[in-house]
């Protein structure tokens, strides 16, 4: 007999979601010939590792199963149709709650995965995490803080000029007013300069994945496919299979030469930003495929890689932006591209396009 477990954190949507998913699993049978599937078998069908699935199904912890995984579980376990919408809502609420908790209670200092730093200035490991408290929200706040400090200093300087250097009896006259106006104009210029310097500093601190060709032409998975899709967007005839081979290397070299970059065939901090194409609902093409492929591999689950920026793609992108503290626009920008690239999960096994049955919804082209 299946019992509904009492959640240890009833106020958290993730706890309710975990209890619901656990009940689905414990009550299943029809999808697996009348037997409850093991978590190992179920994880393999979902394309995730068993440890992650166990965490999603553990009612003693808050679940952060993304909507795509929730929908796949519902289908595989043949759960009641009436419970799907509720599970989707709990999934989105749990991810948002978890994002808010990270913002309020940042964890320990950020980490960078093992790997050296390449000539292009990027981590060879392909993924880096910034220190807690230094995320996009902090970066957005810094220019305003700098502007406030600059304005305060300029105001104090204006008072000094008006009250200390203007002869007695003429305070508040045209001369004083002109001094204040000059100080205000100077403050506005200083503010613009400070904002520009802050933006340059933020961009200089970005860590983009570093991709390059080695003698084995190993598979770079989602990073490699995203690079190749972006090269195709710029008119290069490369195959989007993830492997950094000679054709991709030559295309990168040519692109770098045409954009006045160091033509070393390495794609890192300087080359990625030049490759980016911003896409939005209604757009089509290889750059859209790149976004969809990256979204499909960040743990939110089941983004269709079609090359058409549909309403479903926009919703998936909004969910990603929301859970990573980015402006929720449903379209790409530089910060969203960077977050998509550095938050890629390692594949559980061989990607679909390398399997004999080639079950990939969009075969590489």
C-alpha positions in Angstrom: 0.0 0.0 0.0 1.3 3.4 -0.9 1.4 6.1 1.7 1.7 9.8 1.2 4.8 10.9 3.0 4.7 13.9 5.2 7.0 16.7 4.0 9.6 18.0 6.4 9.3 21.4 4.7 5.6 21.9 4.0 6.0 25.6 3.2 8.3 24.8 0.3 6.9 23.9 -3.1 9.9 21.6 -3.7 8.9 19.5 -0.7 5.4 19.0 -2.0 6.8 18.2 -5.5 9.1 15.6 -4.0 6.2 13.9 -2.2 4.1 13.9 -5.4 6.9 12.4 -7.6 7.6 9.8 -5.0 4.0 8.8 -4.9 4.0 8.5 -8.7 7.0 6.2 -8.6 5.7 4.0 -5.8 2.3 3.6 -7.4 3.5 2.8 -10.9 3.5 -0.5 -12.7 1.6 -0.2 -16.0 4.5 1.4 -17.9 6.9 -1.4 -16.9 4.8 -4.6 -17.3 3.2 -4.3 -13.9 6.4 -3.9 -12.0 7.8 -0.8 -10.4 10.9 0.3 -12.3 14.1 0.7 -10.4 15.5 4.2 -10.1 18.5 3.1 -12.2 16.3 2.0 -15.1 14.1 5.0 -14.8 17.1 7.4 -14.8 18.4 5.7 -17.9 15.1 6.3 -19.7 15.1 9.9 -18.6 18.7 10.5 -19.7 19.8 11.6 -16.2 22.0 10.0 -13.6 20.6 7.9 -10.8 21.8 10.2 -8.0 19.9 13.2 -9.5 16.7 11.1 -9.9 17.0 9.9 -6.3 17.2 13.5 -5.1 14.1 14.4 -7.1 12.2 11.5 -5.6 13.3 12.0 -2.0 10.5 13.5 0.2 13.0 14.3 2.9 14.5 16.9 0.6 13.1 19.7 -1.5 12.9 18.6 -5.2 14.1 20.8 -8.0 13.0 18.6 -10.8 12.6 20.8 -13.9 9.3 20.8 -15.9 10.8 18.7 -18.7 11.8 16.0 -16.2 8.4 16.2 -14.4 6.6 15.7 -17.7 8.8 12.8 -18.7 8.2 11.1 -15.3 4.5 11.6 -15.7 4.5 9.9 -19.1 6.9 7.0 -18.1 5.1 6.3 -14.8 1.6 6.8 -16.3 0.6 9.1 -13.4 -2.9 10.5 -13.2 -3.5 13.1 -15.9 -5.2 15.4 -13.5 -2.0 15.8 -11.5 0.3 17.0 -14.4 -0.6 20.7 -14.3 -0.2 20.7 -10.5 3.2 19.1 -10.8 4.3 21.6 -13.5 3.3 24.5 -11.3 5.1 23.0 -8.3 8.3 22.5 -10.4 8.4 26.1 -11.6 7.6 27.4 -8.1 10.4 25.2 -6.6 13.0 26.4 -9.1 12.0 30.1 -8.4 12.0 29.5 -4.6 15.5 27.9 -4.9 16.7 30.8 -6.9 15.5 33.3 -4.3 17.2 31.3 -1.6 20.5 31.4 -3.4 20.2 35.2 -3.8 19.3 35.8 -0.1 21.7 33.2 1.3 24.7 32.9 -1.0 26.8 29.9 -0.6 30.6 29.6 -0.2 32.9 31.3 -2.6 32.7 30.3 -6.2 34.7 27.5 -7.8 36.4 26.9 -11.1 36.6 23.4 -12.5 40.1 22.0 -13.0 41.9 23.1 -16.1 44.5 25.5 -17.3 44.0 28.9 -18.8 44.4 29.1 -22.5 45.9 31.8 -24.8 42.4 33.2 -25.4 42.0 33.9 -21.7 39.4 31.3 -20.9 39.2 28.3 -18.7 40.1 25.1 -20.6 37.7 23.2 -18.4 34.8 25.0 -20.2 32.9 25.9 -17.1 33.5 28.4 -14.3 31.4 29.6 -11.5 31.8 33.1 -10.1 32.0 33.9 -6.4 28.7 34.1 -4.6 27.4 37.6 -4.4 29.1 38.5 -7.7 26.4 37.3 -10.0 24.5 39.3 -12.6 22.4 41.1 -9.9 25.5 42.4 -8.2 26.9 43.6 -11.5 23.7 45.4 -12.3 23.8 47.1 -8.9 27.4 48.3 -9.1 26.9 51.0 -11.7 24.1 52.6 -9.7 26.2 52.6 -6.5 29.1 54.2 -8.3 26.8 56.8 -9.8 25.4 57.6 -6.4 28.8 58.1 -4.9 30.0 60.3 -7.8 26.8 62.5 -7.6 27.3 63.0 -3.8 30.9 64.1 -4.3 30.0 66.4 -7.2 27.2 68.0 -5.1 29.6 68.6 -2.2 32.0 70.2 -4.6 29.2 72.4 -6.0 28.4 73.6 -2.5 32.0 74.5 -1.8 32.3 76.5 -5.0 29.0 78.3 -4.4 29.6 79.0 -0.7 33.3 79.4 -0.4 34.7 80.9 -3.6 31.9 83.3 -4.6 32.3 86.8 -2.9 30.1 87.6 0.0 26.7 89.1 -0.9 26.6 87.4 -4.3 25.6 83.9 -3.2 22.8 82.6 -5.3 23.5 85.0 -8.2 24.0 84.1 -11.8 27.7 83.3 -11.2 26.8 80.8 -8.4 24.1 79.3 -10.5 26.5 78.9 -13.4 29.0 77.2 -11.1 26.3 74.7 -9.9 25.2 74.0 -13.5 28.8 73.4 -14.4 29.2 71.0 -11.5 26.0 69.2 -12.5 27.3 68.8 -16.1 30.6 67.5 -14.8 28.8 65.0 -12.5 26.8 63.7 -15.5 30.0 63.2 -17.5 31.7 61.5 -14.6 28.7 59.2 -14.1 28.8 58.2 -17.8 32.5 57.5 -17.6 32.2 55.5 -14.4 29.4 53.4 -15.9 31.5 52.7 -19.0 34.5 51.7 -16.9 32.3 49.4 -14.8 30.9 47.7 -17.9 34.4 47.2 -19.3 35.6 45.7 -16.0 32.6 43.3 -15.9 33.3 42.1 -19.4 37.0 41.7 -18.6 36.1 39.4 -15.7 33.9 37.1 -17.9 35.1 33.5 -18.2 33.9 31.9 -21.5 34.6 28.2 -22.3 37.7 27.6 -24.3 37.4 25.2 -27.3 40.2 24.3 -29.7 41.2 21.4 -31.9 43.5 18.7 -30.5 45.0 15.6 -32.2 42.0 13.4 -31.2 39.3 15.8 -32.3 37.3 14.9 -29.2 33.6 15.5 -28.8 32.9 18.9 -27.2 29.2 18.0 -26.9 26.8 21.0 -26.4 29.6 23.5 -26.4 31.0 22.2 -29.7 27.5 22.1 -31.3 26.7 25.6 -30.2 30.0 26.8 -31.7 29.3 25.1 -35.0 25.7 26.3 -35.1 27.0 29.9 -34.6 29.6 29.4 -37.4 26.8 28.2 -39.7 24.8 31.3 -38.8 27.8 33.3 -40.1 27.8 31.3 -43.4 30.3 28.6 -42.7 29.7 25.1 -44.0 30.4 23.0 -40.9 28.8 19.9 -39.5 27.1 20.5 -36.1 28.3 17.2 -34.5 30.2 18.6 -31.5 33.6 17.5 -32.8 36.3 20.2 -33.2 37.9 18.9 -36.4 39.9 20.5 -39.2 36.8 22.0 -40.9 35.6 23.7 -37.7 39.2 24.8 -37.0 39.6 26.4 -40.4 36.2 28.1 -40.1 37.2 29.6 -36.7 40.5 30.8 -38.1 38.8 32.5 -41.0 36.2 34.1 -38.8 38.9 35.4 -36.5 40.9 37.0 -39.3 37.8 38.7 -40.7 36.9 40.2 -37.3 40.5 41.4 -36.4 41.0 38.7 -33.7 44.1 36.6 -33.0 43.7 33.9 -35.6 44.8 31.0 -33.4 41.8 28.7 -33.9 40.9 28.9 -30.2 37.4 30.0 -29.2 37.4 31.7 -25.8 36.9 35.1 -24.2 37.5 37.1 -27.3 35.9 35.0 -30.0 32.6 33.8 -28.4 31.3 37.4 -28.0 31.9 38.1 -31.7 30.2 34.9 -32.7 27.0 35.6 -30.7 23.7 36.3 -32.6 20.8 37.6 -30.4 17.6 35.7 -31.1 14.0 36.2 -30.0 10.5 34.6 -30.5 9.8 34.2 -34.2 13.4 33.9 -35.3 14.7 30.8 -37.2 18.1 29.5 -38.1 21.3 27.9 -36.7 21.6 30.4 -33.9 18.2 29.4 -32.6 19.3 25.8 -32.7 22.3 26.7 -30.6 20.2 28.3 -27.9 17.8 25.3 -27.9 20.6 22.8 -27.7 22.2 24.6 -24.8 18.8 24.9 -23.0 18.2 21.2 -23.5 21.4 20.4 -21.6 21.2 22.7 -18.6 19.0 20.5 -16.4 15.7 22.1 -17.2 14.9 19.4 -19.6 13.3 18.6 -23.0 13.7 21.8 -25.0 13.0 20.9 -28.7 15.9 21.6 -31.0 14.0 22.7 -34.1 15.6 25.9 -35.3 12.3 27.8 -34.8 12.1 30.1 -31.8 8.7 29.1 -30.6 6.6 30.2 -27.6 7.7 27.0 -25.9 11.4 28.0 -26.4 10.7 31.4 -25.0 9.1 29.9 -21.9 12.1 27.6 -21.4 14.5 30.5 -21.8 12.5 32.6 -19.3 12.7 29.8 -16.8 16.4 29.6 -17.2 16.8 33.3 -16.9 14.7 33.4 -13.8 16.5 30.6 -12.1 19.9 32.2 -12.8 19.1 35.7 -11.7 19.0 37.2 -15.2 16.5 39.7 -16.6 13.5 37.6 -17.6 13.0 38.6 -21.3 12.5 35.4 -23.2 15.2 36.5 -25.7 19.0 36.2 -25.6 21.6 38.7 -24.7 25.3 38.5 -23.9 24.7 37.5 -20.2 22.2 34.8 -21.2 24.5 33.3 -23.7 27.4 33.2 -21.2 25.2 31.6 -18.5 23.9 29.0 -20.9 27.5 28.0 -21.9 29.0 27.9 -18.4 26.1 26.0 -16.9 26.2 23.0 -19.3 25.9 19.6 -17.6 28.3 16.8 -18.7 26.4 14.3 -20.7 25.2 11.1 -19.0 26.3 8.9 -21.9 26.9 9.1 -25.6 24.8 11.9 -27.2 21.9 10.7 -29.4 23.7 11.6 -32.6 26.5 9.1 -31.8 24.1 6.2 -31.0 23.3 3.6 -33.7 19.6 4.3 -33.6 20.2 8.1 -33.8 17.1 9.1 -31.9 18.1 12.8 -31.9 15.0 14.9 -32.8 17.3 17.0 -35.0 20.2 15.1 -36.7 23.4 17.1 -37.1 23.7 18.9 -40.4 
